[in-house]
Amino acid sequence: MVRQTLDRMFSRARYAALGAAIGAFLGGLVNKNLASSGAALGALAGATLGERRPGAEQRIDELRSRGEANIKGIRSGNESAE
């Protein structure tokens, strides 16, 4: 429980920082006043993506393990893996 919370917090922070940097860069290309607005919007978008990302990675790992089990014949109804 605590590990999942920490992973989610670090993921949000990482993506928020990356989003802020990208947003500031793109806003700064237009003019210097848009750099701060772009950073704020990029950080918001990054934090939202970071919130959803750990769940998506867990789902992908779950699907991979299911796929490997299906390839081996474990979940397809066969008693023994081939």
N, C-alpha and C positions, 0 to 999 in steps of 0.2 A: 504494500500500500504506500509506504513512504517512498520507496524507490520509484514507483510509477509517478508519484507526485513530483519528485525531483527531476525525473526524466522529462516530464511535461514542461516543467518550469524552465529547464535548460534549453529545451527545444524551442520554446516560445522566445526566449531571450536571444538565442542564436539567429533565428529567422527574423526577428524584429530588427536586430542590428544589421543584418544583411539587407533587409528591405529598406531600412533607413538610408544606408549607404547608396543603394541603387536609386532610390527616390531623390536623394540630394543631388546625385550626379545628373540624373535626367532633368530635374528642375533647374539645376545650375547651367545646363546647356542653353536654356531659354533666357533666363535672367537670374540675378542673385536673389531676388525676393522670392522666387518660386523654389529655390533650393530648400528653404526651411519647410515650406508646405509639402514639397515632394518627400522630404525626409519623414515628416509626420504621417503622411498617407502610406508611405512605404513601410514604416514601422508597424502601422496598424495592419496592413495586409500581411506582413511577415509574421506578426504575432498570431494572426488568425490561421495562417498556414501551419505555423509551428504547433498550434493547439491540435490540429487535425492529423498531423504527420505521424506521431507515434502510433496512433490507432491504425493507420493505414499500413505501417510497417509490420505491425503484429498480424494483421489480416493476411498480408502477403506471405509472411512466414508460415502461417497456418495453412494457407492454400498450397504452398510448396510441399509441406509435410504430407498433406493429403494426396497430392499428385504423386509423390514418391511412393506412398503406400499403394496407390492404385497401380502404378507401374510394376511394383513387386507382386501384385495380386492379392495383397492382404485384405483390402476392402472390397474387392470385386466378387466376393463369394467363395473364392478358393480357400481351402483350408491351409495349404502350404504355399509358401512363397517360392516362386520359380526363378 
